[in-house]
């Protein structure tokens, strides 16, 4: 589920969106962890096929995934991009780097390269990451997730009442939103 489905929903419903960066696994070491080590009993190929099937209607492609990255720096960098008016470009670039190019988005040098590609100042980003200037926003997002009992991503909160978790079909969103129209 990505921006494509949100844009499609906006054509049918009067909705506003706010993307909140949530660190799903803060315990992941800075260098990341191999998926096969984290989930030894999971058929990774089958999991990827399910991802591909779910993403296909929305033009989302998933390549092979070997590493679960520590997303803390990437989420902080995203908040930096938000303040510079480039959050959507940053989100899209991070998604592609991680899910299609198999890049470790937990690596500071990878982030510097990716955010430079979208026109952000690398020195400013490096200083921001070194000083962890956006860590308080991540902590606030974690508190918000706790409040809504979010334990998986993506997660969607509709009118502070309805919670949808995981990749859902367009029809699920239609039904959830039609209640509020």
Secondary structure as GFF3:
##gff-version 3
##sequence-region A 1 181
A	DSSP	alpha_helix	3	12	.	.	.	ID=ss1
A	DSSP	beta_strand	33	34	.	.	.	ID=ss2
A	DSSP	alpha_helix	35	38	.	.	.	ID=ss3
A	DSSP	alpha_helix	44	56	.	.	.	ID=ss4
A	DSSP	beta_strand	67	68	.	.	.	ID=ss5
A	DSSP	alpha_helix	72	83	.	.	.	ID=ss6
A	DSSP	alpha_helix	87	95	.	.	.	ID=ss7
A	DSSP	pi_helix	96	100	.	.	.	ID=ss8
A	DSSP	alpha_helix	108	117	.	.	.	ID=ss9
A	DSSP	alpha_helix	122	131	.	.	.	ID=ss10
A	DSSP	alpha_helix	135	147	.	.	.	ID=ss11
A	DSSP	beta_strand	155	158	.	.	.	ID=ss12
A	DSSP	beta_strand	162	165	.	.	.	ID=ss13
A	DSSP	alpha_helix	170	178	.	.	.	ID=ss14
###
